[in-house]
Amino acid sequence: MQANRMSRTQRGDEAVQRAILALVLAVYPHYRTIPELSREIGSREAVERAADKLVEHGLIRFHGTTLIPTEPAYHCHRLDAW
């Protein structure tokens, strides 16, 4: 049986997710927007795709194009849990 391997796109998406989460948590209670993150990280499409995944997992939420960390994500960040 072959090992479950992540595609290059999946690894790239996860790197963008990590970057978004780190940047959003670093400035909280101030907020970051999709356009700002797109300029810093890379393509808007990649940022939007990664942000959607973070929303699915309950780590951030959208307010328009603004990304806001959820309480559980911020709490883990404060505890230095990751």
N, CA, C and O atoms as a CHARMM CRD file, in Angstrom:
* protein
*
  328
    1    1 MET  N      0.83300  -1.17100   0.00000 PROA 1      0.00000
    2    1 MET  CA     0.00000   0.00000   0.00000 PROA 1      0.00000
    3    1 MET  C      0.88300   1.24100   0.00000 PROA 1      0.00000
    4    1 MET  O      1.87300   1.31200   0.72800 PROA 1      0.00000
    5    2 GLN  N      0.51800   2.20300  -0.81300 PROA 2      0.00000
    6    2 GLN  CA     1.29200   3.42200  -0.92900 PROA 2      0.00000
    7    2 GLN  C      0.94100   4.39600   0.18600 PROA 2      0.00000
    8    2 GLN  O     -0.21600   4.47500   0.59800 PROA 2      0.00000
    9    3 ALA  N      1.92700   5.13700   0.67600 PROA 3      0.00000
   10    3 ALA  CA     1.68500   6.13900   1.71300 PROA 3      0.00000
   11    3 ALA  C      0.80900   7.25600   1.15600 PROA 3      0.00000
   12    3 ALA  O      0.89400   7.60300  -0.02200 PROA 3      0.00000
   13    4 ASN  N     -0.01200   7.79900   2.00400 PROA 4      0.00000
   14    4 ASN  CA    -0.86400   8.91400   1.60800 PROA 4      0.00000
   15    4 ASN  C      0.01700  10.16100   1.47300 PROA 4      0.00000
   16    4 ASN  O      0.51500  10.68400   2.47100 PROA 4      0.00000
   17    5 ARG  N      0.20200  10.62100   0.27300 PROA 5      0.00000
   18    5 ARG  CA     1.08100  11.75900   0.02100 PROA 5      0.00000
   19    5 ARG  C      0.26800  12.99200  -0.31400 PROA 5      0.00000
   20    5 ARG  O     -0.74600  12.93100  -1.00900 PROA 5      0.00000
   21    6 MET  N      0.73800  14.09800   0.19500 PROA 6      0.00000
   22    6 MET  CA     0.08400  15.36900  -0.10500 PROA 6      0.00000
   23    6 MET  C      0.63500  15.89900  -1.41600 PROA 6      0.00000
   24    6 MET  O      1.82400  15.76200  -1.70400 PROA 6      0.00000
   25    7 SER  N     -0.21800  16.48800  -2.18900 PROA 7      0.00000
   26    7 SER  CA     0.23200  17.09200  -3.43000 PROA 7      0.00000
   27    7 SER  C      0.97300  18.39500  -3.12100 PROA 7      0.00000
   28    7 SER  O      0.87600  18.93900  -2.02100 PROA 7      0.00000
   29    8 ARG  N      1.69100  18.86200  -4.08800 PROA 8      0.00000
   30    8 ARG  CA     2.40100  20.13000  -3.94800 PROA 8      0.00000
   31    8 ARG  C      1.41400  21.25300  -3.64900 PROA 8      0.00000
   32    8 ARG  O      1.71100  22.14400  -2.85300 PROA 8      0.00000
   33    9 THR  N      0.24400  21.21700  -4.28000 PROA 9      0.00000
   34    9 THR  CA    -0.78200  22.23700  -4.04400 PROA 9      0.00000
   35    9 THR  C     -1.26900  22.18000  -2.60800 PROA 9      0.00000
   36    9 THR  O     -1.42700  23.22000  -1.97000 PROA 9      0.00000
   37   10 GLN  N     -1.50900  20.98800  -2.08900 PROA 10     0.00000
   38   10 GLN  CA    -1.97400  20.85500  -0.70700 PROA 10     0.00000
   39   10 GLN  C     -0.93600  21.38800   0.27300 PROA 10     0.00000
   40   10 GLN  O     -1.28200  22.08000   1.23100 PROA 10     0.00000
   41   11 ARG  N      0.34000  21.06600   0.03800 PROA 11     0.00000
   42   11 ARG  CA     1.39500  21.57400   0.92000 PROA 11     0.00000
   43   11 ARG  C      1.46800  23.08600   0.84000 PROA 11     0.00000
   44   11 ARG  O      1.65000  23.75900   1.85500 PROA 11     0.00000
   45   12 GLY  N      1.32700  23.62200  -0.36200 PROA 12     0.00000
   46   12 GLY  CA     1.34500  25.07400  -0.53900 PROA 12     0.00000
   47   12 GLY  C      0.16200  25.72800   0.13700 PROA 12     0.00000
   48   12 GLY  O      0.30300  26.77900   0.76200 PROA 12     0.00000
   49   13 ASP  N     -1.01400  25.10900   0.01800 PROA 13     0.00000
   50   13 ASP  CA    -2.21200  25.64400   0.66700 PROA 13     0.00000
   51   13 ASP  C     -2.03700  25.66500   2.18300 PROA 13     0.00000
   52   13 ASP  O     -2.42700  26.63000   2.84000 PROA 13     0.00000
   53   14 GLU  N     -1.45800  24.61500   2.73200 PROA 14     0.00000
   54   14 GLU  CA    -1.25400  24.57900   4.17900 PROA 14     0.00000
   55   14 GLU  C     -0.23900  25.62600   4.62100 PROA 14     0.00000
   56   14 GLU  O     -0.37600  26.19800   5.70300 PROA 14     0.00000
   57   15 ALA  N      0.76400  25.88200   3.81200 PROA 15     0.00000
   58   15 ALA  CA     1.73200  26.93100   4.14200 PROA 15     0.00000
   59   15 ALA  C      1.04200  28.29400   4.15500 PROA 15     0.00000
   60   15 ALA  O      1.32000  29.12500   5.02000 PROA 15     0.00000
   61   16 VAL  N      0.15300  28.52100   3.20800 PROA 16     0.00000
   62   16 VAL  CA    -0.59400  29.78200   3.16700 PROA 16     0.00000
   63   16 VAL  C     -1.53400  29.86600   4.36700 PROA 16     0.00000
   64   16 VAL  O     -1.68700  30.93500   4.95700 PROA 16     0.00000
   65   17 GLN  N     -2.16100  28.75600   4.73100 PROA 17     0.00000
   66   17 GLN  CA    -3.02600  28.75300   5.91500 PROA 17     0.00000
   67   17 GLN  C     -2.23100  29.12900   7.16100 PROA 17     0.00000
   68   17 GLN  O     -2.68100  29.94500   7.96500 PROA 17     0.00000
   69   18 ARG  N     -1.04800  28.53400   7.32200 PROA 18     0.00000
   70   18 ARG  CA    -0.20300  28.85700   8.48200 PROA 18     0.00000
   71   18 ARG  C      0.16900  30.32700   8.49400 PROA 18     0.00000
   72   18 ARG  O      0.12600  30.97500   9.54100 PROA 18     0.00000
   73   19 ALA  N      0.53200  30.85400   7.34100 PROA 19     0.00000
   74   19 ALA  CA     0.92300  32.26100   7.25400 PROA 19     0.00000
   75   19 ALA  C     -0.24700  33.17600   7.60000 PROA 19     0.00000
   76   19 ALA  O     -0.08600  34.13800   8.35100 PROA 19     0.00000
   77   20 ILE  N     -1.41000  32.88200   7.06000 PROA 20     0.00000
   78   20 ILE  CA    -2.58900  33.70500   7.33800 PROA 20     0.00000
   79   20 ILE  C     -2.90600  33.68400   8.82600 PROA 20     0.00000
   80   20 ILE  O     -3.09500  34.73400   9.44100 PROA 20     0.00000
   81   21 LEU  N     -2.96300  32.50000   9.39800 PROA 21     0.00000
   82   21 LEU  CA    -3.31000  32.37900  10.81000 PROA 21     0.00000
   83   21 LEU  C     -2.29700  33.12500  11.67800 PROA 21     0.00000
   84   21 LEU  O     -2.68200  33.83100  12.61000 PROA 21     0.00000
   85   22 ALA  N     -1.02100  32.97500  11.38300 PROA 22     0.00000
   86   22 ALA  CA     0.01600  33.66600  12.15500 PROA 22     0.00000
   87   22 ALA  C     -0.13600  35.18000  12.04200 PROA 22     0.00000
   88   22 ALA  O     -0.04300  35.88700  13.04500 PROA 22     0.00000
   89   23 LEU  N     -0.36900  35.68000  10.83600 PROA 23     0.00000
   90   23 LEU  CA    -0.49900  37.12600  10.64600 PROA 23     0.00000
   91   23 LEU  C     -1.77000  37.67600  11.28500 PROA 23     0.00000
   92   23 LEU  O     -1.75600  38.76900  11.85200 PROA 23     0.00000
   93   24 VAL  N     -2.85300  36.93500  11.19900 PROA 24     0.00000
   94   24 VAL  CA    -4.11600  37.38800  11.79000 PROA 24     0.00000
   95   24 VAL  C     -3.99500  37.41900  13.31700 PROA 24     0.00000
   96   24 VAL  O     -4.45300  38.36500  13.95700 PROA 24     0.00000
   97   25 LEU  N     -3.38500  36.39700  13.89400 PROA 25     0.00000
   98   25 LEU  CA    -3.23600  36.34600  15.34600 PROA 25     0.00000
   99   25 LEU  C     -2.21600  37.36400  15.85100 PROA 25     0.00000
  100   25 LEU  O     -2.36700  37.88800  16.95400 PROA 25     0.00000
  101   26 ALA  N     -1.20000  37.64500  15.07500 PROA 26     0.00000
  102   26 ALA  CA    -0.14200  38.56000  15.50800 PROA 26     0.00000
  103   26 ALA  C     -0.64100  39.98300  15.72100 PROA 26     0.00000
  104   26 ALA  O     -0.11500  40.70000  16.57200 PROA 26     0.00000
  105   27 VAL  N     -1.62900  40.39400  14.97400 PROA 27     0.00000
  106   27 VAL  CA    -2.08600  41.78500  15.07300 PROA 27     0.00000
  107   27 VAL  C     -3.38200  41.94100  15.86500 PROA 27     0.00000
  108   27 VAL  O     -3.83000  43.06200  16.10500 PROA 27     0.00000
  109   28 TYR  N     -3.98700  40.82000  16.27300 PROA 28     0.00000
  110   28 TYR  CA    -5.24700  40.89600  17.01200 PROA 28     0.00000
  111   28 TYR  C     -5.06000  41.71900  18.26900 PROA 28     0.00000
  112   28 TYR  O     -4.09200  41.46800  18.98700 PROA 28     0.00000
  113   29 PRO  N     -5.91300  42.68600  18.59500 PROA 29     0.00000
  114   29 PRO  CA    -7.28200  42.89500  18.18100 PROA 29     0.00000
  115   29 PRO  C     -7.45000  43.72700  16.91400 PROA 29     0.00000
  116   29 PRO  O     -8.57400  44.05400  16.53600 PROA 29     0.00000
  117   30 HSD  N     -6.36200  44.06700  16.26300 PROA 30     0.00000
  118   30 HSD  CA    -6.48000  44.72000  14.95600 PROA 30     0.00000
  119   30 HSD  C     -6.71600  43.61800  13.92600 PROA 30     0.00000
  120   30 HSD  O     -6.50100  42.43800  14.20100 PROA 30     0.00000
  121   31 TYR  N     -7.15300  44.01500  12.75200 PROA 31     0.00000
  122   31 TYR  CA    -7.56900  43.01200  11.77400 PROA 31     0.00000
  123   31 TYR  C     -6.78200  43.10600  10.48500 PROA 31     0.00000
  124   31 TYR  O     -6.22100  44.15100  10.15500 PROA 31     0.00000
  125   32 ARG  N     -6.74800  41.99600   9.75800 PROA 32     0.00000
  126   32 ARG  CA    -6.11600  41.91600   8.44600 PROA 32     0.00000
  127   32 ARG  C     -7.20300  41.65700   7.41100 PROA 32     0.00000
  128   32 ARG  O     -8.23600  41.06100   7.71400 PROA 32     0.00000
  129   33 THR  N     -6.95900  42.10800   6.19600 PROA 33     0.00000
  130   33 THR  CA    -7.92100  41.90500   5.11700 PROA 33     0.00000
  131   33 THR  C     -7.32600  40.99900   4.04700 PROA 33     0.00000
  132   33 THR  O     -6.11200  40.81300   3.95900 PROA 33     0.00000
  133   34 ILE  N     -8.21200  40.44700   3.24600 PROA 34     0.00000
  134   34 ILE  CA    -7.77700  39.60300   2.12400 PROA 34     0.00000
  135   34 ILE  C     -6.82600  40.37900   1.20100 PROA 34     0.00000
  136   34 ILE  O     -5.77500  39.84300   0.84800 PROA 34     0.00000
  137   35 PRO  N     -7.15000  41.62100   0.79300 PROA 35     0.00000
  138   35 PRO  CA    -6.21800  42.34200  -0.07800 PROA 35     0.00000
  139   35 PRO  C     -4.83200  42.54300   0.55500 PROA 35     0.00000
  140   35 PRO  O     -3.82000  42.40900  -0.13300 PROA 35     0.00000
  141   36 GLU  N     -4.77400  42.86100   1.85200 PROA 36     0.00000
  142   36 GLU  CA    -3.47800  43.02800   2.52700 PROA 36     0.00000
  143   36 GLU  C     -2.68800  41.72400   2.50800 PROA 36     0.00000
  144   36 GLU  O     -1.50700  41.70200   2.16200 PROA 36     0.00000
  145   37 LEU  N     -3.34400  40.66200   2.87900 PROA 37     0.00000
  146   37 LEU  CA    -2.66600  39.36500   2.93300 PROA 37     0.00000
  147   37 LEU  C     -2.24000  38.90000   1.55100 PROA 37     0.00000
  148   37 LEU  O     -1.19900  38.26100   1.40300 PROA 37     0.00000
  149   38 SER  N     -3.03400  39.21400   0.54300 PROA 38     0.00000
  150   38 SER  CA    -2.67800  38.84400  -0.83400 PROA 38     0.00000
  151   38 SER  C     -1.40300  39.54800  -1.26800 PROA 38     0.00000
  152   38 SER  O     -0.56800  38.95800  -1.95300 PROA 38     0.00000
  153   39 ARG  N     -1.24900  40.79800  -0.87600 PROA 39     0.00000
  154   39 ARG  CA    -0.02200  41.53700  -1.22100 PROA 39     0.00000
  155   39 ARG  C      1.18900  40.96000  -0.49900 PROA 39     0.00000
  156   39 ARG  O      2.28900  40.94600  -1.05100 PROA 39     0.00000
  157   40 GLU  N      0.99900  40.48700   0.72300 PROA 40     0.00000
  158   40 GLU  CA     2.11600  39.97600   1.51600 PROA 40     0.00000
  159   40 GLU  C      2.45900  38.51800   1.22800 PROA 40     0.00000
  160   40 GLU  O      3.63100  38.14300   1.22800 PROA 40     0.00000
  161   41 ILE  N      1.44700  37.70400   0.98400 PROA 41     0.00000
  162   41 ILE  CA     1.65700  36.25600   0.88800 PROA 41     0.00000
  163   41 ILE  C      1.74900  35.76300  -0.54200 PROA 41     0.00000
  164   41 ILE  O      2.60700  34.93900  -0.86000 PROA 41     0.00000
  165   42 GLY  N      0.88800  36.24900  -1.39600 PROA 42     0.00000
  166   42 GLY  CA     0.87200  35.72600  -2.75400 PROA 42     0.00000
  167   42 GLY  C     -0.46100  35.97200  -3.41700 PROA 42     0.00000
  168   42 GLY  O     -1.13800  36.95600  -3.11800 PROA 42     0.00000
  169   43 SER  N     -0.83600  35.10400  -4.29600 PROA 43     0.00000
  170   43 SER  CA    -2.03300  35.31300  -5.10800 PROA 43     0.00000
  171   43 SER  C     -3.29300  35.38800  -4.25400 PROA 43     0.00000
  172   43 SER  O     -3.42800  34.70200  -3.24100 PROA 43     0.00000
  173   44 ARG  N     -4.19500  36.23000  -4.69000 PROA 44     0.00000
  174   44 ARG  CA    -5.46600  36.37800  -3.98000 PROA 44     0.00000
  175   44 ARG  C     -6.21800  35.04500  -3.95300 PROA 44     0.00000
  176   44 ARG  O     -6.84300  34.70200  -2.95000 PROA 44     0.00000
  177   45 GLU  N     -6.15500  34.30600  -5.04400 PROA 45     0.00000
  178   45 GLU  CA    -6.83800  33.00700  -5.11400 PROA 45     0.00000
  179   45 GLU  C     -6.32800  32.06600  -4.03300 PROA 45     0.00000
  180   45 GLU  O     -7.12000  31.40400  -3.36200 PROA 45     0.00000
  181   46 ALA  N     -5.01700  32.00100  -3.85800 PROA 46     0.00000
  182   46 ALA  CA    -4.43700  31.12400  -2.83800 PROA 46     0.00000
  183   46 ALA  C     -4.83200  31.57900  -1.43600 PROA 46     0.00000
  184   46 ALA  O     -5.12600  30.75300  -0.57200 PROA 46     0.00000
  185   47 VAL  N     -4.83900  32.87600  -1.21200 PROA 47     0.00000
  186   47 VAL  CA    -5.21800  33.41700   0.09200 PROA 47     0.00000
  187   47 VAL  C     -6.68700  33.12600   0.37600 PROA 47     0.00000
  188   47 VAL  O     -7.03500  32.71800   1.48400 PROA 47     0.00000
  189   48 GLU  N     -7.54500  33.33200  -0.60700 PROA 48     0.00000
  190   48 GLU  CA    -8.97100  33.06700  -0.41200 PROA 48     0.00000
  191   48 GLU  C     -9.23700  31.58200  -0.16200 PROA 48     0.00000
  192   48 GLU  O    -10.05700  31.22700   0.68400 PROA 48     0.00000
  193   49 ARG  N     -8.54300  30.72300  -0.89900 PROA 49     0.00000
  194   49 ARG  CA    -8.71400  29.28000  -0.72800 PROA 49     0.00000
  195   49 ARG  C     -8.26600  28.85700   0.68200 PROA 49     0.00000
  196   49 ARG  O     -8.94500  28.07600   1.34900 PROA 49     0.00000
  197   50 ALA  N     -7.12800  29.37900   1.11900 PROA 50     0.00000
  198   50 ALA  CA    -6.60800  29.04500   2.44400 PROA 50     0.00000
  199   50 ALA  C     -7.50700  29.61300   3.54400 PROA 50     0.00000
  200   50 ALA  O     -7.75900  28.94400   4.54600 PROA 50     0.00000
  201   51 ALA  N     -7.98600  30.83000   3.36100 PROA 51     0.00000
  202   51 ALA  CA    -8.87500  31.44000   4.35300 PROA 51     0.00000
  203   51 ALA  C    -10.17500  30.64000   4.46700 PROA 51     0.00000
  204   51 ALA  O    -10.69100  30.44300   5.56700 PROA 51     0.00000
  205   52 ASP  N    -10.69500  30.18400   3.34300 PROA 52     0.00000
  206   52 ASP  CA   -11.91000  29.36100   3.37400 PROA 52     0.00000
  207   52 ASP  C    -11.69600  28.09900   4.20300 PROA 52     0.00000
  208   52 ASP  O    -12.57800  27.69600   4.96100 PROA 52     0.00000
  209   53 LYS  N    -10.53000  27.47800   4.06000 PROA 53     0.00000
  210   53 LYS  CA   -10.21500  26.27500   4.83900 PROA 53     0.00000
  211   53 LYS  C    -10.13800  26.60100   6.33500 PROA 53     0.00000
  212   53 LYS  O    -10.62100  25.83100   7.16500 PROA 53     0.00000
  213   54 LEU  N     -9.53200  27.73800   6.67500 PROA 54     0.00000
  214   54 LEU  CA    -9.44000  28.13800   8.07500 PROA 54     0.00000
  215   54 LEU  C    -10.82500  28.40500   8.66200 PROA 54     0.00000
  216   54 LEU  O    -11.07600  28.10900   9.83000 PROA 54     0.00000
  217   55 VAL  N    -11.71700  28.96000   7.85400 PROA 55     0.00000
  218   55 VAL  CA   -13.09800  29.16400   8.29100 PROA 55     0.00000
  219   55 VAL  C    -13.76600  27.81000   8.51700 PROA 55     0.00000
  220   55 VAL  O    -14.43900  27.61400   9.52900 PROA 55     0.00000
  221   56 GLU  N    -13.59000  26.88200   7.59100 PROA 56     0.00000
  222   56 GLU  CA   -14.16800  25.53700   7.72600 PROA 56     0.00000
  223   56 GLU  C    -13.73900  24.86400   9.02600 PROA 56     0.00000
  224   56 GLU  O    -14.51600  24.13800   9.64600 PROA 56     0.00000
  225   57 HSD  N    -12.49400  25.11200   9.43300 PROA 57     0.00000
  226   57 HSD  CA   -11.95500  24.49000  10.64300 PROA 57     0.00000
  227   57 HSD  C    -12.23200  25.31000  11.90300 PROA 57     0.00000
  228   57 HSD  O    -11.83300  24.92100  13.00100 PROA 57     0.00000
  229   58 GLY  N    -12.91000  26.43400  11.74300 PROA 58     0.00000
  230   58 GLY  CA   -13.29900  27.23600  12.90100 PROA 58     0.00000
  231   58 GLY  C    -12.18700  28.06400  13.50700 PROA 58     0.00000
  232   58 GLY  O    -12.25500  28.41300  14.68600 PROA 58     0.00000
  233   59 LEU  N    -11.15900  28.39000  12.72500 PROA 59     0.00000
  234   59 LEU  CA   -10.04200  29.15500  13.26000 PROA 59     0.00000
  235   59 LEU  C    -10.13900  30.65100  12.98300 PROA 59     0.00000
  236   59 LEU  O     -9.62400  31.46100  13.75300 PROA 59     0.00000
  237   60 ILE  N    -10.79400  31.01400  11.89700 PROA 60     0.00000
  238   60 ILE  CA   -11.03300  32.42200  11.59400 PROA 60     0.00000
  239   60 ILE  C    -12.46700  32.57200  11.09700 PROA 60     0.00000
  240   60 ILE  O    -13.14000  31.59100  10.78000 PROA 60     0.00000
  241   61 ARG  N    -12.91600  33.81900  11.03700 PROA 61     0.00000
  242   61 ARG  CA   -14.21200  34.11500  10.43700 PROA 61     0.00000
  243   61 ARG  C    -14.05500  35.36400   9.59100 PROA 61     0.00000
  244   61 ARG  O    -13.13900  36.16200   9.79100 PROA 61     0.00000
  245   62 PHE  N    -14.95900  35.51200   8.65100 PROA 62     0.00000
  246   62 PHE  CA   -14.95300  36.66700   7.76200 PROA 62     0.00000
  247   62 PHE  C    -15.92100  37.73000   8.25100 PROA 62     0.00000
  248   62 PHE  O    -16.98000  37.42700   8.80100 PROA 62     0.00000
  249   63 HSD  N    -15.54000  38.96300   8.04200 PROA 63     0.00000
  250   63 HSD  CA   -16.45300  40.10400   8.15700 PROA 63     0.00000
  251   63 HSD  C    -16.15900  40.92400   6.90600 PROA 63     0.00000
  252   63 HSD  O    -15.29800  41.80300   6.91700 PROA 63     0.00000
  253   64 GLY  N    -16.88100  40.63000   5.83100 PROA 64     0.00000
  254   64 GLY  CA   -16.53900  41.20300   4.52600 PROA 64     0.00000
  255   64 GLY  C    -15.24800  40.57000   4.05400 PROA 64     0.00000
  256   64 GLY  O    -15.15000  39.34900   3.93300 PROA 64     0.00000
  257   65 THR  N    -14.24700  41.41700   3.78600 PROA 65     0.00000
  258   65 THR  CA   -12.93000  40.88800   3.40000 PROA 65     0.00000
  259   65 THR  C    -11.96600  40.86500   4.58000 PROA 65     0.00000
  260   65 THR  O    -10.78700  40.55100   4.41900 PROA 65     0.00000
  261   66 THR  N    -12.46800  41.19700   5.75900 PROA 66     0.00000
  262   66 THR  CA   -11.64900  41.20800   6.96500 PROA 66     0.00000
  263   66 THR  C    -11.65500  39.82600   7.60000 PROA 66     0.00000
  264   66 THR  O    -12.69300  39.16800   7.67400 PROA 66     0.00000
  265   67 LEU  N    -10.48500  39.39300   8.05400 PROA 67     0.00000
  266   67 LEU  CA   -10.34600  38.09900   8.71700 PROA 67     0.00000
  267   67 LEU  C    -10.17600  38.33000  10.21400 PROA 67     0.00000
  268   67 LEU  O     -9.35300  39.13600  10.64600 PROA 67     0.00000
  269   68 ILE  N    -10.96500  37.61300  10.98500 PROA 68     0.00000
  270   68 ILE  CA   -10.96100  37.76500  12.43700 PROA 68     0.00000
  271   68 ILE  C    -10.73400  36.38700  13.05500 PROA 68     0.00000
  272   68 ILE  O    -11.42200  35.43000  12.69900 PROA 68     0.00000
  273   69 PRO  N     -9.78100  36.28000  13.97400 PROA 69     0.00000
  274   69 PRO  CA    -9.58100  34.96900  14.60000 PROA 69     0.00000
  275   69 PRO  C    -10.76800  34.64000  15.50700 PROA 69     0.00000
  276   69 PRO  O    -11.36800  35.53300  16.10700 PROA 69     0.00000
  277   70 THR  N    -11.09600  33.36700  15.59900 PROA 70     0.00000
  278   70 THR  CA   -12.14900  32.94500  16.51300 PROA 70     0.00000
  279   70 THR  C    -11.58000  32.93700  17.93100 PROA 70     0.00000
  280   70 THR  O    -10.36400  32.93800  18.12600 PROA 70     0.00000
  281   71 GLU  N    -12.46600  32.93000  18.90000 PROA 71     0.00000
  282   71 GLU  CA   -12.03300  32.88600  20.29900 PROA 71     0.00000
  283   71 GLU  C    -11.16600  31.66100  20.59400 PROA 71     0.00000
  284   71 GLU  O    -10.13300  31.79700  21.25000 PROA 71     0.00000
  285   72 PRO  N    -11.55800  30.46200  20.12800 PROA 72     0.00000
  286   72 PRO  CA   -10.69300  29.30000  20.39600 PROA 72     0.00000
  287   72 PRO  C     -9.28800  29.44800  19.78700 PROA 72     0.00000
  288   72 PRO  O     -8.29900  29.07000  20.41500 PROA 72     0.00000
  289   73 ALA  N     -9.20100  29.99000  18.58400 PROA 73     0.00000
  290   73 ALA  CA    -7.89000  30.17400  17.95200 PROA 73     0.00000
  291   73 ALA  C     -7.05300  31.16900  18.74600 PROA 73     0.00000
  292   73 ALA  O     -5.86800  30.93800  18.98700 PROA 73     0.00000
  293   74 TYR  N     -7.67200  32.27900  19.15300 PROA 74     0.00000
  294   74 TYR  CA    -6.93200  33.28300  19.91600 PROA 74     0.00000
  295   74 TYR  C     -6.52300  32.73000  21.28300 PROA 74     0.00000
  296   74 TYR  O     -5.42400  33.01200  21.76100 PROA 74     0.00000
  297   75 HSD  N     -7.39300  31.95100  21.90800 PROA 75     0.00000
  298   75 HSD  CA    -7.07300  31.37000  23.21000 PROA 75     0.00000
  299   75 HSD  C     -5.86400  30.43500  23.09500 PROA 75     0.00000
  300   75 HSD  O     -4.95600  30.49600  23.92400 PROA 75     0.00000
  301   76 CYS  N     -5.84700  29.58300  22.08900 PROA 76     0.00000
  302   76 CYS  CA    -4.69100  28.69400  21.87200 PROA 76     0.00000
  303   76 CYS  C     -3.42600  29.49800  21.60800 PROA 76     0.00000
  304   76 CYS  O     -2.34600  29.14500  22.08000 PROA 76     0.00000
  305   77 HSD  N     -3.56600  30.57000  20.85900 PROA 77     0.00000
  306   77 HSD  CA    -2.42200  31.43800  20.57400 PROA 77     0.00000
  307   77 HSD  C     -1.87900  32.04400  21.86700 PROA 77     0.00000
  308   77 HSD  O     -0.66700  32.06500  22.08300 PROA 77     0.00000
  309   78 ARG  N     -2.77200  32.53500  22.72700 PROA 78     0.00000
  310   78 ARG  CA    -2.34800  33.11800  23.99300 PROA 78     0.00000
  311   78 ARG  C     -1.65600  32.08600  24.88200 PROA 78     0.00000
  312   78 ARG  O     -0.71900  32.41300  25.61000 PROA 78     0.00000
  313   79 LEU  N     -2.11900  30.84800  24.81900 PROA 79     0.00000
  314   79 LEU  CA    -1.50200  29.78000  25.60600 PROA 79     0.00000
  315   79 LEU  C     -0.20600  29.28800  24.97600 PROA 79     0.00000
  316   79 LEU  O      0.49100  28.44700  25.54300 PROA 79     0.00000
  317   80 ASP  N      0.10900  29.81800  23.80500 PROA 80     0.00000
  318   80 ASP  CA     1.26800  29.37000  23.03100 PROA 80     0.00000
  319   80 ASP  C      1.16700  27.86500  22.77400 PROA 80     0.00000
  320   80 ASP  O      2.13600  27.11400  22.88200 PROA 80     0.00000
  321   81 ALA  N     -0.08200  27.46400  22.42300 PROA 81     0.00000
  322   81 ALA  CA    -0.35800  26.03900  22.23300 PROA 81     0.00000
  323   81 ALA  C      0.13200  25.51600  20.89500 PROA 81     0.00000
  324   81 ALA  O      0.08400  24.30600  20.67200 PROA 81     0.00000
  325   82 TRP  N      0.59300  26.35700  20.00900 PROA 82     0.00000
  326   82 TRP  CA     1.13100  25.84300  18.77100 PROA 82     0.00000
  327   82 TRP  C      2.33300  26.59400  18.41600 PROA 82     0.00000
  328   82 TRP  O      2.95300  26.31700  17.39000 PROA 82     0.00000
